[in-house]
Amino acid sequence: MLELHFSLSSNFLFLALWQNNQCLISKQKENTRLHSENFLVHLRQLLVECHCSLRAVNKIYFTSLPSGQTGLRISLAFLATLQILNPSVKIYQLNTLLLQAGDTSCLSLLTIDSRASKYHVAVYQEKKTLLLAQVISREKLKKLSQDFPDFPLYQDFHQTDFLVNFQKLKNNLVLLREIKEISVATI
């Protein structure tokens, strides 16, 4: 059984191929504003290196929301196409902020704008959600940090090991019946 894990929800590109609970290959790289150019190129490279085909993929694990618009569009287009080509593929989604948090206690942030004045934020304590994902301003972030003084701030996936966190959170992924179950209204 071949599994594909990927995330395009941040400025990083992450891809991994797994077979029989063993990682065959993975790639994590900073990829600011280049998801549309690089996703399929790197996916093809990984498949070729592992002598696998996309048709052999039985399960896909990916991050959905919150996300940058381009990363989400590329993810959804890829998943919708794959689901048409292989209707039996199982697709699982994971909240992006939870992936960044992993199994730690933290404030998990994704910067929304270039001025760093707005953020997607959620608060986690060892995989448990203490504050649901929401958009806040820089001023409200200061107050939130004071409300959770012992929680470090994880921002924009810097120093996050996607491969490790996907594995730690595998039981937190949600099986989708159809791609349209992903609500894009929150973007």
C-alpha positions as CSV (number, residue, x, y, z in Angstrom):
1,M,0.0,0.0,0.0
2,L,1.5,3.3,-1.1
3,E,0.7,6.5,0.8
4,L,1.4,10.1,-0.2
5,H,1.8,12.8,2.5
6,F,1.9,16.4,1.4
7,S,1.5,20.0,2.6
8,L,1.3,23.1,0.5
9,S,-0.4,25.2,3.2
10,S,2.6,27.4,4.1
11,N,5.7,28.7,2.4
12,F,7.1,25.2,2.6
13,L,6.6,22.3,0.2
14,F,6.5,18.9,1.8
15,L,6.1,15.5,0.1
16,A,6.7,12.0,1.4
17,L,6.0,8.5,0.0
18,W,5.3,5.7,2.5
19,Q,4.9,2.0,1.9
20,N,4.1,-0.6,4.6
21,N,4.6,2.0,7.4
22,Q,8.1,2.9,6.2
23,C,9.1,6.2,4.6
24,L,10.6,5.6,1.2
25,I,11.5,9.2,0.5
26,S,10.6,12.7,1.6
27,K,11.3,16.3,0.6
28,Q,10.8,19.4,2.7
29,K,11.9,22.8,1.3
30,E,11.1,26.4,1.5
31,N,9.0,27.2,-1.5
32,T,7.6,30.7,-1.2
33,R,5.1,31.5,-4.0
34,L,6.2,28.5,-6.1
35,H,3.8,25.7,-5.3
36,S,2.1,25.8,-8.7
37,E,5.6,25.5,-10.4
38,N,7.2,23.0,-8.1
39,F,4.6,20.6,-6.6
40,L,4.1,18.2,-9.6
41,V,7.8,18.4,-10.5
42,H,8.9,17.3,-7.1
43,L,6.1,14.7,-6.9
44,R,7.3,13.2,-10.2
45,Q,10.9,13.1,-9.0
46,L,9.9,11.3,-5.8
47,L,7.8,8.7,-7.7
48,V,10.6,8.1,-10.2
49,E,13.2,7.7,-7.5
50,C,11.0,5.1,-5.7
51,H,10.0,3.4,-9.0
52,C,6.4,4.0,-8.2
53,S,3.5,5.4,-10.1
54,L,0.7,7.8,-9.0
55,R,-1.8,5.0,-9.8
56,A,-0.2,2.9,-7.0
57,V,-1.1,5.5,-4.4
58,N,-3.9,4.2,-2.1
59,K,-4.0,6.9,0.5
60,I,-3.2,10.6,0.6
61,Y,-2.7,12.6,3.8
62,F,-2.6,16.4,3.3
63,T,-3.0,19.7,5.1
64,S,-6.0,21.8,4.2
65,L,-6.8,24.9,6.2
66,P,-5.8,27.4,7.0
67,S,-3.7,27.9,3.9
68,G,-2.5,30.3,1.4
69,Q,-4.8,30.5,-1.6
70,T,-2.4,29.1,-4.2
71,G,-1.4,26.1,-2.0
72,L,-5.0,25.2,-1.4
73,R,-6.0,25.6,-5.1
74,I,-3.1,23.3,-6.2
75,S,-3.9,20.8,-3.5
76,L,-7.6,20.7,-4.4
77,A,-7.0,20.5,-8.1
78,F,-4.6,17.6,-7.6
79,L,-6.9,15.7,-5.2
80,A,-10.0,16.2,-7.4
81,T,-8.1,15.0,-10.5
82,L,-6.6,12.0,-8.6
83,Q,-10.0,11.1,-7.2
84,I,-11.4,11.0,-10.8
85,L,-8.6,8.8,-12.0
86,N,-8.7,6.5,-9.0
87,P,-12.0,6.7,-7.2
88,S,-10.8,4.2,-4.6
89,V,-8.0,6.4,-3.2
90,K,-8.6,7.4,0.4
91,I,-8.0,11.1,1.2
92,Y,-7.3,12.3,4.7
93,Q,-7.0,15.9,5.8
94,L,-5.3,17.6,8.7
95,N,-5.6,21.1,10.1
96,T,-2.4,23.0,9.1
97,L,-2.0,24.7,12.5
98,L,-2.2,21.3,14.3
99,L,0.5,19.9,11.9
100,Q,2.8,22.8,13.0
101,A,2.1,22.2,16.7
102,G,2.6,18.4,16.5
103,D,2.1,16.9,19.9
104,T,3.5,19.9,21.8
105,S,1.7,22.7,23.7
106,C,2.0,26.0,21.8
107,L,0.4,28.9,20.0
108,S,0.5,27.9,16.3
109,L,0.5,30.8,13.8
110,L,0.5,31.3,10.1
111,T,1.1,34.9,8.9
112,I,-1.6,36.1,6.5
113,D,-0.2,39.3,5.1
114,S,3.2,40.7,4.2
115,R,3.1,43.4,6.9
116,A,2.6,40.6,9.5
117,S,-0.4,42.4,10.9
118,K,-2.9,39.4,10.7
119,Y,-2.5,35.7,11.6
120,H,-4.3,32.5,11.6
121,V,-3.9,31.2,15.1
122,A,-4.9,28.2,17.3
123,V,-3.7,27.1,20.7
124,Y,-2.9,23.4,21.3
125,Q,-1.9,21.4,24.4
126,E,-0.5,18.1,23.4
127,K,-2.8,17.6,20.4
128,K,-5.8,19.0,22.3
129,T,-7.3,22.2,20.9
130,L,-7.6,24.9,23.5
131,L,-8.5,27.7,21.1
132,L,-10.0,27.0,17.7
133,A,-8.3,28.4,14.6
134,Q,-9.2,32.0,14.0
135,V,-7.8,35.2,12.4
136,I,-6.4,37.8,14.8
137,S,-4.5,41.0,14.6
138,R,-0.9,41.6,15.9
139,E,-2.4,43.5,18.9
140,K,-4.7,40.6,19.8
141,L,-1.8,38.2,19.4
142,K,0.1,40.0,22.2
143,K,-2.9,39.6,24.5
144,L,-3.2,35.9,23.6
145,S,0.5,35.3,24.3
146,Q,-0.1,36.9,27.7
147,D,-3.1,34.5,28.3
148,F,-0.8,31.5,27.6
149,P,2.5,32.6,29.0
150,D,4.0,29.1,29.1
151,F,3.1,28.2,25.5
152,P,5.9,28.9,23.0
153,L,4.9,30.6,19.7
154,Y,5.3,28.4,16.5
155,Q,5.1,30.6,13.4
156,D,5.1,29.8,9.7
157,F,6.6,26.3,10.0
158,H,10.1,27.5,10.7
159,Q,11.9,24.6,12.4
160,T,9.0,22.2,11.9
161,D,9.8,18.7,10.8
162,F,6.8,17.9,8.6
163,L,7.7,14.2,8.4
164,V,7.8,13.7,12.1
165,N,4.7,15.7,12.8
166,F,2.6,13.9,10.2
167,Q,3.5,10.6,11.9
168,K,2.7,11.9,15.4
169,L,-0.7,13.1,14.2
170,K,-1.7,10.3,11.9
171,N,-4.6,9.4,14.2
172,N,-5.9,13.0,14.0
173,L,-6.4,13.0,10.3
174,V,-10.0,13.0,9.0
175,L,-11.1,10.8,6.1
176,L,-12.9,12.7,3.4
177,R,-15.6,11.1,1.3
178,E,-15.4,13.8,-1.3
179,I,-13.1,16.8,-1.9
180,K,-16.1,19.1,-1.6
181,E,-16.2,18.4,2.1
182,I,-13.4,20.9,2.6
183,S,-14.9,24.2,3.4
184,V,-13.0,27.0,1.7
185,A,-15.3,29.7,3.0
186,T,-12.9,30.3,5.9
187,I,-10.1,31.6,3.7
